[in-house]
Amino acid sequence: MRVGPSQDEIRRQNLGALLRYVHVHGATTRAELTTTLGLNRSTIGALTADLAGAGLVSEGAPKETGRAGRPSLVVRPESERVYAYAYSVEVDRLRAARVGLGGAVLDRRELDRPRNLVAGEAAPLLAGAVKEMHQSVPAGAVCVGAGVAVCGMVRRDDGLVRLSPTTGWVDEPIGAALAAELGIDVPITVGNVADVAAFAEHARGVAAGCDNVIYLYGDVGVGAGIIAGGRRLTGHGGYSGEVGHMVVVRGGEPCECGSRGCWETEIGEHGLLRAAGRSDARGPDAVLAVFEAADRGDARAQTAVRQAGDWLGFGVANLVNIFNPEMVIFGGTMRDLYLAAAAQVRSRLNSMGLPACLEHVRLRTPKLGDDAALIGAAELAFERLLADPLDAA
């Protein structure tokens, strides 16, 4: 006979559910927590007292009430006291941030990244940014973990970057390198940038409330973070979402992954610049210059943007037919391409998408903007705390 959960297990689950709700939604009244979590008032009071005793939340009267009678106490995350470090390793830059419980970005740093910089060289730079930020951390504040977002295929078990054609990384242990540089005894979790950005937008961005989401992220290459049934779809080893390597042109342009005709050869940085006659240029500024030239009426730039937009819609239609998402989000350079060629994207999607799959799908840009990767990396770090608040605090 299966034994049910113990009282201690139930209590821990309820503590995690309450802290997660406050972490995602911010300041929340006890009354709302009672209704949302389906627990009685005395249980909510006991749980919030436990979390407040651990320094994870605080309670106080609401700033304003428009109602008569005794107002319900408001539970707030202790954002200044409880935080995680977040890192984003991108094609041309390194970013680091201190993110408080509740998702507030408390401090940040950004550095240029040469494209040939390996993990062992990137780690000291990121660690230096963290040590600089740490100087302004209040006394008594607690770091609960660190998260890293990387453009590439990340092995779920240990955070090894198996392959990142856009950064030139092969079997790079960025998590271990960072841990050695930082010298702090907290877990470091590594994830793919598109996956963690999808995580962030699903938790607190434009996709909040949507259980089936595709987040397309573009720079030199193209990847996707996929939320299916409310959960991140990461695959057996953690390598899912490499949609940029769908082959769409048999015998097409060579791809940095070693194949030919991959989707990203048509919609990524190299494809757009090639079509615009600017193959010698590279980088985000060069890509933005193509969109600006198209806006000014440059015929070749306009053709390149329309062509890339058509290919973007082609791939999105396939993804919509396969995953039946409620929302597709365009991040990174895919945001700029979508905004510049929305008509081509929608036209191709409407012509190729199955009518049943198109009924409710929405196309959107990120609410969190460039911060999606950093906030998503922080969410990875907070997961252990939210799963068992008193054990991890």
C-alpha positions as CSV (number, residue, x, y, z in Angstrom):
1,M,0.0,0.0,0.0
2,R,1.3,3.4,-1.0
3,V,2.0,5.7,2.0
4,G,0.7,9.2,1.7
5,P,3.0,12.3,2.2
6,S,3.9,13.1,5.8
7,Q,2.9,16.3,7.5
8,D,6.4,17.6,7.1
9,E,6.3,16.9,3.4
10,I,3.0,18.7,3.0
11,R,4.3,21.6,5.0
12,R,7.4,21.9,2.8
13,Q,5.3,21.7,-0.3
14,N,3.0,24.5,1.0
15,L,6.0,26.6,2.0
16,G,7.4,26.3,-1.5
17,A,4.0,27.1,-3.1
18,L,3.6,30.2,-1.0
19,L,7.1,31.5,-1.6
20,R,6.9,30.7,-5.3
21,Y,3.7,32.7,-5.6
22,V,5.1,35.7,-3.8
23,H,8.4,35.4,-5.8
24,V,6.5,35.5,-9.1
25,H,3.6,37.9,-8.3
26,G,5.3,40.2,-5.8
27,A,3.6,41.7,-2.7
28,T,0.5,39.7,-2.0
29,T,-2.1,39.9,0.7
30,R,-2.8,37.0,3.0
31,A,-6.4,37.0,1.8
32,E,-5.2,36.5,-1.8
33,L,-2.8,33.7,-0.7
34,T,-5.6,32.0,1.1
35,T,-7.9,32.0,-1.9
36,T,-5.2,31.2,-4.5
37,L,-3.5,28.4,-2.6
38,G,-6.7,26.9,-1.2
39,L,-5.4,26.9,2.4
40,N,-7.1,28.3,5.5
41,R,-6.1,31.6,7.1
42,S,-4.4,30.0,10.1
43,T,-2.2,27.8,7.8
44,I,-1.3,30.8,5.7
45,G,-0.4,32.7,8.9
46,A,1.8,29.9,10.1
47,L,3.6,29.5,6.7
48,T,4.3,33.2,6.3
49,A,5.6,33.3,9.9
50,D,8.0,30.4,9.0
51,L,9.2,32.1,5.9
52,A,9.5,35.5,7.6
53,G,11.6,33.8,10.4
54,A,13.9,32.5,7.7
55,G,14.3,36.0,6.3
56,L,12.7,35.1,3.0
57,V,9.6,37.3,3.2
58,S,8.3,40.2,5.3
59,E,4.8,41.1,6.4
60,G,3.2,44.5,6.8
61,A,0.1,46.5,6.4
62,P,-0.8,47.6,2.9
63,K,0.2,51.1,1.9
64,E,-3.4,52.0,0.9
65,T,-6.7,50.4,1.5
66,G,-10.1,51.5,0.1
67,R,-12.1,49.3,2.4
68,A,-13.4,49.5,5.9
69,G,-12.3,47.1,8.5
70,R,-9.0,45.6,9.3
71,P,-6.8,45.2,6.2
72,S,-5.2,41.9,5.3
73,L,-1.4,41.8,5.9
74,V,0.7,42.0,2.8
75,V,3.5,39.4,2.2
76,R,6.6,40.7,0.3
77,P,9.7,38.9,-0.9
78,E,12.9,40.0,0.8
79,S,14.5,41.1,-2.5
80,E,17.5,43.0,-1.0
81,R,18.3,40.3,1.5
82,V,17.9,37.1,-0.7
83,Y,19.4,37.1,-4.1
84,A,21.1,35.1,-6.9
85,Y,23.8,36.0,-9.4
86,A,22.9,35.6,-13.0
87,Y,25.2,35.5,-16.0
88,S,24.6,35.7,-19.8
89,V,27.4,34.6,-22.2
90,E,26.5,36.0,-25.6
91,V,28.2,36.2,-28.9
92,D,29.6,39.7,-28.5
93,R,29.1,40.4,-24.8
94,L,29.2,39.1,-21.2
95,R,26.6,40.2,-18.7
96,A,26.3,39.7,-15.0
97,A,23.6,40.8,-12.6
98,R,22.5,40.4,-9.0
99,V,18.8,39.5,-9.0
100,G,16.7,39.6,-5.8
101,L,14.0,37.2,-4.8
102,G,11.0,38.4,-6.6
103,G,12.9,39.0,-9.9
104,A,14.2,42.5,-9.3
105,V,17.5,43.2,-11.0
106,L,19.4,44.9,-8.2
107,D,22.8,45.5,-10.0
108,R,24.4,44.7,-13.3
109,R,27.5,44.8,-15.3
110,E,28.3,44.3,-19.1
111,L,31.5,43.6,-20.8
112,D,32.6,43.2,-24.5
113,R,33.4,39.6,-25.4
114,P,35.8,38.8,-28.2
115,R,34.3,35.9,-30.2
116,N,37.3,33.6,-29.6
117,L,37.0,33.9,-25.8
118,V,36.8,30.4,-24.2
119,A,35.2,29.5,-20.9
120,G,38.4,29.6,-18.9
121,E,38.9,33.2,-20.1
122,A,35.3,34.3,-19.7
123,A,35.0,33.0,-16.1
124,P,37.5,35.5,-14.6
125,L,35.8,38.4,-16.3
126,L,32.4,37.4,-15.0
127,A,33.8,36.7,-11.6
128,G,35.4,40.1,-11.6
129,A,32.0,41.7,-12.3
130,V,30.5,39.8,-9.5
131,K,33.2,40.8,-7.0
132,E,32.6,44.4,-8.0
133,M,28.9,44.1,-7.4
134,H,29.4,42.3,-4.2
135,Q,30.9,45.4,-2.6
136,S,27.5,47.0,-2.5
137,V,25.6,44.0,-1.1
138,P,24.0,44.8,2.3
139,A,25.3,43.2,5.4
140,G,23.5,39.9,6.2
141,A,22.3,39.4,2.6
142,V,22.3,35.8,1.4
143,C,23.3,34.5,-2.1
144,V,21.2,31.3,-2.7
145,G,22.9,30.3,-6.0
146,A,23.9,31.4,-9.5
147,G,22.6,30.7,-13.0
148,V,24.3,31.0,-16.4
149,A,22.7,31.5,-19.8
150,V,24.8,30.4,-22.7
151,C,24.3,30.3,-26.5
152,G,24.8,26.6,-27.1
153,M,24.0,23.0,-26.3
154,V,24.2,22.6,-22.6
155,R,24.4,19.1,-20.9
156,R,21.8,19.1,-18.2
157,D,23.6,16.9,-15.8
158,D,26.7,19.0,-15.2
159,G,26.2,22.2,-17.3
160,L,29.0,21.4,-19.8
161,V,28.6,23.4,-23.0
162,R,28.9,20.6,-25.5
163,L,28.7,22.7,-28.6
164,S,28.2,26.4,-29.3
165,P,29.1,27.1,-33.0
166,T,28.3,30.8,-32.6
167,T,30.9,31.2,-29.8
168,G,33.3,28.5,-31.0
169,W,32.9,26.5,-27.7
170,V,33.3,22.7,-27.6
171,D,33.0,20.9,-24.3
172,E,33.5,24.0,-22.3
173,P,32.9,23.6,-18.5
174,I,31.7,27.2,-17.8
175,G,29.9,26.3,-14.6
176,A,33.0,24.7,-13.1
177,A,35.3,27.5,-14.3
178,L,33.0,30.1,-12.7
179,A,32.8,28.1,-9.4
180,A,36.6,28.0,-9.2
181,E,36.9,31.7,-9.9
182,L,34.1,32.8,-7.5
183,G,35.1,30.6,-4.6
184,I,31.6,30.7,-3.2
185,D,29.8,27.6,-1.8
186,V,26.5,27.9,-3.8
187,P,25.2,25.8,-6.7
188,I,25.8,27.1,-10.2
189,T,23.3,26.0,-12.9
190,V,23.9,26.4,-16.6
191,G,21.2,26.6,-19.3
192,N,20.7,27.5,-22.9
193,V,19.9,31.2,-23.4
194,A,16.7,30.6,-25.4
195,D,15.5,28.0,-22.8
196,V,16.1,30.3,-19.8
197,A,14.6,33.3,-21.6
198,A,11.5,31.2,-22.3
199,F,11.5,30.2,-18.6
200,A,11.5,33.9,-17.6
201,E,8.9,35.1,-20.0
202,H,6.6,32.2,-18.9
203,A,7.1,33.0,-15.2
204,R,6.8,36.8,-15.3
205,G,6.7,38.1,-18.9
206,V,4.5,38.2,-21.9
207,A,3.7,34.4,-21.7
208,A,2.6,34.4,-18.1
209,G,-0.5,32.2,-17.9
210,C,0.3,30.4,-21.1
211,D,1.2,26.7,-20.8
212,N,2.5,26.1,-24.3
213,V,5.1,28.6,-25.6
214,I,7.9,28.8,-28.1
215,Y,10.6,31.4,-27.5
216,L,12.8,32.0,-30.6
217,Y,16.1,33.6,-29.8
218,G,18.5,34.8,-32.6
219,D,22.0,36.1,-32.8
220,V,24.5,34.5,-35.2
221,G,22.4,31.4,-34.8
222,V,18.9,30.6,-33.8
223,G,17.6,28.5,-30.9
224,A,14.3,28.0,-29.1
225,G,13.1,27.6,-25.6
226,I,10.0,25.4,-25.5
227,I,7.3,25.3,-22.7
228,A,4.9,22.4,-23.1
229,G,2.1,21.7,-20.7
230,G,3.6,24.4,-18.4
231,R,7.0,22.7,-18.2
232,R,10.3,23.4,-19.9
233,L,11.0,20.8,-22.7
234,T,14.7,20.2,-22.5
235,G,15.0,16.7,-24.0
236,H,16.9,13.6,-22.7
237,G,20.3,15.3,-22.3
238,G,19.2,18.9,-22.2
239,Y,19.8,19.6,-25.9
240,S,16.3,20.2,-27.2
241,G,15.4,23.5,-28.9
242,E,18.1,23.5,-31.6
243,V,15.5,24.6,-34.2
244,G,18.1,26.7,-36.1
245,H,19.5,23.4,-37.4
246,M,16.3,22.2,-39.0
247,V,17.4,21.7,-42.6
248,V,15.2,23.8,-44.9
249,V,17.2,23.9,-48.1
250,R,18.7,20.7,-49.4
251,G,22.3,21.4,-50.3
252,G,22.0,24.9,-49.2
253,E,24.5,27.3,-47.5
254,P,27.1,25.7,-45.2
255,C,26.2,26.0,-41.5
256,E,28.7,26.4,-38.6
257,C,27.3,23.1,-37.2
258,G,28.8,21.2,-40.2
259,S,25.6,20.7,-42.1
260,R,24.1,22.6,-45.0
261,G,20.9,24.5,-45.5
262,C,20.0,24.9,-41.9
263,W,17.2,27.3,-41.0
264,E,19.7,29.7,-39.3
265,T,21.7,30.1,-42.6
266,E,18.6,31.9,-43.9
267,I,17.4,33.9,-40.9
268,G,20.5,34.2,-38.8
269,E,23.2,37.0,-38.9
270,H,25.2,35.5,-41.7
271,G,22.1,34.8,-43.9
272,L,20.7,38.3,-43.6
273,L,24.1,40.0,-44.2
274,R,24.8,37.8,-47.2
275,A,21.4,38.6,-48.7
276,A,22.0,42.3,-48.1
277,G,25.4,42.2,-49.8
278,R,27.2,42.8,-46.6
279,S,29.0,39.5,-46.0
280,D,32.1,41.2,-44.8
281,A,30.3,42.7,-41.9
282,R,29.3,40.9,-38.7
283,G,27.8,41.5,-35.3
284,P,24.5,43.0,-33.9
285,D,25.3,46.5,-35.1
286,A,25.7,45.2,-38.7
287,V,22.4,43.4,-38.5
288,L,20.6,46.5,-37.2
289,A,22.2,48.5,-40.0
290,V,20.4,46.3,-42.5
291,F,17.0,47.0,-40.9
292,E,17.8,50.7,-40.8
293,A,18.8,50.7,-44.4
294,A,15.6,48.9,-45.3
295,D,13.6,51.6,-43.4
296,R,15.4,54.3,-45.5
297,G,14.4,52.6,-48.7
298,D,17.5,50.7,-49.6
299,A,16.1,48.2,-52.2
300,R,18.7,45.4,-51.5
301,A,18.2,45.7,-47.8
302,Q,14.4,45.6,-48.2
303,T,14.7,42.4,-50.3
304,A,17.0,40.8,-47.8
305,V,14.6,41.6,-44.9
306,R,11.5,40.3,-46.9
307,Q,13.4,37.1,-47.8
308,A,14.5,36.5,-44.2
309,G,11.0,37.2,-43.0
310,D,9.5,34.7,-45.4
311,W,12.0,32.1,-44.1
312,L,11.2,33.0,-40.5
313,G,7.5,32.4,-41.2
314,F,8.4,29.1,-42.9
315,G,10.1,27.7,-39.8
316,V,7.6,29.1,-37.4
317,A,4.8,27.4,-39.4
318,N,6.5,24.1,-39.0
319,L,7.0,24.7,-35.2
320,V,3.4,25.7,-34.8
321,N,2.2,22.6,-36.6
322,I,4.5,20.3,-34.4
323,F,4.0,21.9,-31.0
324,N,0.6,23.7,-31.2
325,P,1.7,26.6,-29.0
326,E,-0.5,29.3,-27.6
327,M,2.3,31.9,-28.2
328,V,5.5,32.3,-30.2
329,I,7.9,35.0,-28.8
330,F,10.7,36.5,-30.9
331,G,13.8,37.5,-28.9
332,G,17.3,38.7,-29.8
333,T,17.7,39.5,-33.5
334,M,14.5,37.5,-34.2
335,R,12.6,40.3,-32.5
336,D,14.0,42.9,-34.9
337,L,13.5,40.6,-37.9
338,Y,9.9,39.9,-36.9
339,L,9.1,43.6,-36.4
340,A,10.6,44.5,-39.8
341,A,9.0,41.7,-41.7
342,A,5.8,40.8,-39.8
343,A,3.7,40.8,-43.0
344,Q,5.9,38.1,-44.6
345,V,6.0,36.1,-41.3
346,R,2.2,36.1,-41.0
347,S,1.6,35.4,-44.6
348,R,3.9,32.4,-44.7
349,L,2.5,31.1,-41.3
350,N,-1.1,31.5,-42.6
351,S,-0.3,29.6,-45.8
352,M,1.5,26.7,-44.2
353,G,0.0,26.4,-40.7
354,L,-2.7,23.9,-40.0
355,P,-6.0,25.8,-39.4
356,A,-6.6,24.0,-36.0
357,C,-3.1,25.0,-34.9
358,L,-3.5,28.6,-36.0
359,E,-6.8,29.2,-34.2
360,H,-5.3,30.5,-30.9
361,V,-1.6,31.1,-31.6
362,R,-0.3,34.6,-30.9
363,L,3.0,36.2,-32.1
364,R,4.7,38.4,-29.6
365,T,7.9,40.2,-28.6
366,P,9.5,39.7,-25.1
367,K,8.1,41.8,-22.3
368,L,11.4,41.4,-20.4
369,G,13.5,42.5,-23.5
370,D,17.2,41.8,-23.2
371,D,16.8,41.1,-19.5
372,A,14.9,37.8,-20.2
373,A,18.2,35.8,-20.3
374,L,19.5,37.3,-17.0
375,I,16.2,36.9,-15.2
376,G,15.8,33.4,-16.6
377,A,19.3,32.5,-15.4
378,A,18.4,33.8,-11.9
379,E,15.2,31.7,-12.0
380,L,17.4,28.6,-12.5
381,A,19.3,29.6,-9.4
382,F,16.1,30.2,-7.3
383,E,14.6,26.8,-8.2
384,R,16.3,25.0,-5.3
385,L,15.1,27.6,-2.8
386,L,11.6,27.6,-4.1
387,A,11.4,23.8,-4.0
388,D,12.4,23.6,-0.3
389,P,12.6,27.1,1.2
390,L,13.7,26.3,4.7
391,D,16.3,23.7,3.7
392,A,18.0,26.0,1.0
393,A,17.7,29.3,2.9
